[in-house]
Amino acid sequence: MGPIDYGSFEAGRHVNYFDLDHTFRREVARVLDDDEHDWAEPRLHEFGEVVGQTVADNADTVDDHGPELHTYDAHGNVQNEVEYHPKQYENERIAYGAGIVADAFEAPPGREGPMPLTHHLAMEYLLSYADPGFTCPVSMTGGVALVLDKYGEGDVLDSYYERLVARDGDCVEGAMFLTEEQGGSDVGANETIAEHVEGREYELTGEKWFCSNIDAEGTLALARTPDAPDGTKGLSLFLVPHTKGDAWETDELNDQLYRRLKDKLGTISVPTGEVELQGATGYLVGEEERGFKYMTDMLNLERLSNATASVAIMGRCLLEAKVHAANREAFGSPIQEYPLMKRDLVDMAVDHEAATAYTFDAGRVLAEREAGDDEAYRLMRALVPVAKYRTARMSVDTASYAMEILGGNGYVNDFVTHRMLRDAQVLPIWEGTSNILSLDLLRALESEDAHEPLLAEIRANLDAVEHPALAETKSVVESANGDLGAAMAALATEDGEYAQLQAKELADLVFDVYTAALLCREGQAEIDESDDARTALVAERFVDRHLRESGGDRGIGDGDRFALAHFDSVVRYESVDPASLVDVAPADD
Ligand SMILES: Cc1cc2nc3c(=O)[nH]c(=O)nc-3n(C[C@H](O)[C@H](O)[C@H](O)COP(=O)(O)OP(=O)(O)OC[C@H]3O[C@@H](n4cnc5c(N)ncnc54)[C@H](O)[C@@H]3O)c2cc1C
């Protein structure tokens, strides 16, 4: 294909986010089966259009008119009411009506069974181009549905599940209240108490310190029964409805107090607050003292939703940067003509492509596991924490640099980079910080031997690569895969303190090697399918930056002119002839 003319757009809005993002489209086509893709593609196109038009505009308005909590009415009675701007309700109708949650749980029109969770993530990706904050309640709604589908029993939980996965006006949202003031990372420090009433009904008393989507119709909360052991193994999981009794038929509030909303830096569209549970009615999910285990299923999906929002922020910021760089003139030329700006945009595009490929591959593995493939579990355990850790940090970097590319305007609230950077900054914090996720990778290696499927998957991806255009890149990744295996083996023999000290280095190495092998394989597939070596170029650049050793001069003397030679291909999606990337050996005289 010819290069996209980003100069023909005024900004990264009022465009179709699906049509313009060829990286995302390639990933969707790769992780869905052909029949799933045939069904999904027109819907993603339609959703990409409405998000690019209506949802994006609404999101800016909502950011300036965030939700307000009215804990009491005029007479001092508790009412726990959150007031939203009407445009937030419109965004909710659009997203839930498009099946963003429902389609992955119940067969949508035109299909016999539900779509895989990768489709849910793909829809979240498009939504996050416009409003990463709103993706938080959407992803928690999906996460609660996942947990209740697997472990929920009884009429209340059944009826709640049905409403979570509804497409029409009956649709309700979910949330999760884990964090207490004394511990977010250390969930085992939870002190909230759950006392048995009858059947599955309990009364919960305690304080939850960070509660996003505070007024969801029902919330999953962790609490401890009176004689339960300390730590995570003593935690049980409860559904705490907003209203009491039959949760859907009465206006009587549950016994809890929405104390105040946090005054946050970003994700303004979702209200995050503090909740006092004052003997609130909760319904036990599954069995007592297995709550943390159930919650980890939700957390894995939330962490991938987080990664999806991260890569979507990168995509939106990159789009804004490309459009600005094509239109803005300085010193007599569009700024995209200057070598340093070409290099900036090439490397941002490669970062986005790498992070998107990794995230959707982790999504594919999680979806396979949730569809019943137990073999996928160990690989998923290694991939998910790394996806969440690395993409969140990358998204902050990309949003920050895109702001700089927009110059002074980028720092001003009239331009979306202002909101994107604020929204991005929470992504490394919630759902597990960078350190906590790196430690989780160590746990996956130790308790699941996750290095075995991880190294095997990297190997399998590399084995599929045979085109000469990828030969040199492949050999660097092969060597790096050996180094990764050696690093994991070395850590396994070290004491725990040393392993923790190196955990983040290891998580970075896992991301770099896994992504490099994946991009090589995708590069090979693109050459096979369409005789286009653009993704092979992306793989080459990623490997050069992350896996190739540079000398003391940091590569300055290497004569690297990649960004000048391949700007149109990498940044503007122009096709590349594979033969042009193969060095022709000089003929012997
Ligand atoms: C906007 C927002 C919305 C949120 N919404 C929700 C929600 O809806 N539900 C919910 O349950 N929670 C929510 N949270 C809470 C969030 O998940 C926690 O803030 C997060 O998990 C970190 O926990 P903490 O704040 O207690 O920090 P801590 O756990 O005290 O961590 C502080 C620092 O210590 C580091 N650290 C901790 N332990 C270790 C260790 N062993 N080794 C090395 N470093 C370590 C962490 O990496 C971090 O940098 C939200 C947070 C925010 C900011």
The ligand as an SDF file (V2000), in Angstrom:
LIG
                    3D

 53 58  0  0  0  0  0  0  0  0999 V2000
   -6.9140    6.1370   40.5820 C   0  0  0  0  0  0  0  0  0  0  0  0
   -6.8290    4.8560   41.3310 C   0  0  0  0  0  0  0  0  0  0  0  0
   -7.9010    3.9940   41.3040 C   0  0  0  0  0  0  0  0  0  0  0  0
   -7.8500    2.8000   42.0000 C   0  0  0  0  0  0  0  0  0  0  0  0
   -8.9320    1.9590   41.9690 N   0  0  0  0  0  0  0  0  0  0  0  0
   -8.9190    0.8290   42.7100 C   0  0  0  0  0  0  0  0  0  0  0  0
  -10.0590   -0.0260   42.7450 C   0  0  0  0  0  0  0  0  0  0  0  0
  -11.0610    0.2030   42.0760 O   0  0  0  0  0  0  0  0  0  0  0  0
  -10.0160   -1.1160   43.5270 N   0  0  0  0  0  0  0  0  0  0  0  0
   -8.9240   -1.4430   44.2670 C   0  0  0  0  0  0  0  0  0  0  0  0
   -8.9540   -2.4330   44.9550 O   0  0  0  0  0  0  0  0  0  0  0  0
   -7.8250   -0.6430   44.2540 N   0  0  0  0  0  0  0  0  0  0  0  0
   -7.7950    0.4750   43.4940 C   0  0  0  0  0  0  0  0  0  0  0  0
   -6.6820    1.2790   43.4650 N   0  0  0  0  0  0  0  0  0  0  0  0
   -5.5780    0.9710   44.3430 C   0  0  0  0  0  0  0  0  0  0  0  0
   -4.3420    0.4480   43.6350 C   0  0  0  0  0  0  0  0  0  0  0  0
   -4.5670   -0.8350   43.1290 O   0  0  0  0  0  0  0  0  0  0  0  0
   -3.1930    0.5070   44.6380 C   0  0  0  0  0  0  0  0  0  0  0  0
   -2.9360    1.8740   44.9110 O   0  0  0  0  0  0  0  0  0  0  0  0
   -1.9550   -0.1860   44.1380 C   0  0  0  0  0  0  0  0  0  0  0  0
   -2.1570   -1.5670   44.0510 O   0  0  0  0  0  0  0  0  0  0  0  0
   -0.7450    0.0860   45.0640 C   0  0  0  0  0  0  0  0  0  0  0  0
   -1.0910   -0.1580   46.3940 O   0  0  0  0  0  0  0  0  0  0  0  0
   -0.8030    0.9510   47.5160 P   0  0  0  0  0  0  0  0  0  0  0  0
   -1.3780    2.2410   47.0630 O   0  0  0  0  0  0  0  0  0  0  0  0
   -1.2470    0.4280   48.8220 O   0  0  0  0  0  0  0  0  0  0  0  0
    0.7690    1.1120   47.4940 O   0  0  0  0  0  0  0  0  0  0  0  0
    1.8370    0.1510   48.2750 P   0  0  0  0  0  0  0  0  0  0  0  0
    1.3380   -1.2180   48.2000 O   0  0  0  0  0  0  0  0  0  0  0  0
    2.0040    0.7570   49.6190 O   0  0  0  0  0  0  0  0  0  0  0  0
    3.0880    0.3730   47.3990 O   0  0  0  0  0  0  0  0  0  0  0  0
    3.9100    1.5330   47.4840 C   0  0  0  0  0  0  0  0  0  0  0  0
    5.1940    1.2770   46.7040 C   0  0  0  0  0  0  0  0  0  0  0  0
    5.8780    0.1890   47.3030 O   0  0  0  0  0  0  0  0  0  0  0  0
    6.2530   -0.7410   46.3230 C   0  0  0  0  0  0  0  0  0  0  0  0
    6.2900   -2.0810   46.9200 N   0  0  0  0  0  0  0  0  0  0  0  0
    5.3370   -2.6780   47.6740 C   0  0  0  0  0  0  0  0  0  0  0  0
    5.7420   -3.9060   48.0290 N   0  0  0  0  0  0  0  0  0  0  0  0
    6.9700   -4.0830   47.4840 C   0  0  0  0  0  0  0  0  0  0  0  0
    7.9190   -5.1590   47.4690 C   0  0  0  0  0  0  0  0  0  0  0  0
    7.6550   -6.3330   48.0810 N   0  0  0  0  0  0  0  0  0  0  0  0
    9.0730   -4.9970   46.7940 N   0  0  0  0  0  0  0  0  0  0  0  0
    9.3580   -3.8450   46.1520 C   0  0  0  0  0  0  0  0  0  0  0  0
    8.4970   -2.8070   46.1230 N   0  0  0  0  0  0  0  0  0  0  0  0
    7.3220   -2.9290   46.7760 C   0  0  0  0  0  0  0  0  0  0  0  0
    5.2070   -0.6150   45.2340 C   0  0  0  0  0  0  0  0  0  0  0  0
    5.7270   -1.0720   43.9910 O   0  0  0  0  0  0  0  0  0  0  0  0
    4.9600    0.8830   45.2520 C   0  0  0  0  0  0  0  0  0  0  0  0
    5.8720    1.5240   44.4170 O   0  0  0  0  0  0  0  0  0  0  0  0
   -6.6960    2.4630   42.7480 C   0  0  0  0  0  0  0  0  0  0  0  0
   -5.6080    3.3330   42.7560 C   0  0  0  0  0  0  0  0  0  0  0  0
   -5.6690    4.5190   42.0570 C   0  0  0  0  0  0  0  0  0  0  0  0
   -4.4940    5.4490   42.0830 C   0  0  0  0  0  0  0  0  0  0  0  0
  1  2  1  0
  2  3  1  0
  2 52  2  0
  3  4  2  0
  4  5  1  0
  4 50  1  0
  5  6  2  0
  6  7  1  0
  6 13  1  0
  7  8  2  0
  7  9  1  0
  9 10  1  0
 10 11  2  0
 10 12  1  0
 12 13  2  0
 13 14  1  0
 14 15  1  0
 14 50  1  0
 15 16  1  0
 16 17  1  0
 16 18  1  0
 18 19  1  0
 18 20  1  0
 20 21  1  0
 20 22  1  0
 22 23  1  0
 23 24  1  0
 24 25  2  0
 24 26  1  0
 24 27  1  0
 27 28  1  0
 28 29  2  0
 28 30  1  0
 28 31  1  0
 31 32  1  0
 32 33  1  0
 33 34  1  0
 33 48  1  0
 34 35  1  0
 35 36  1  0
 35 46  1  0
 36 37  1  0
 36 45  1  0
 37 38  2  0
 38 39  1  0
 39 40  1  0
 39 45  2  0
 40 41  1  0
 40 42  2  0
 42 43  1  0
 43 44  2  0
 44 45  1  0
 46 47  1  0
 46 48  1  0
 48 49  1  0
 50 51  2  0
 51 52  1  0
 52 53  1  0
M  END
$$$$
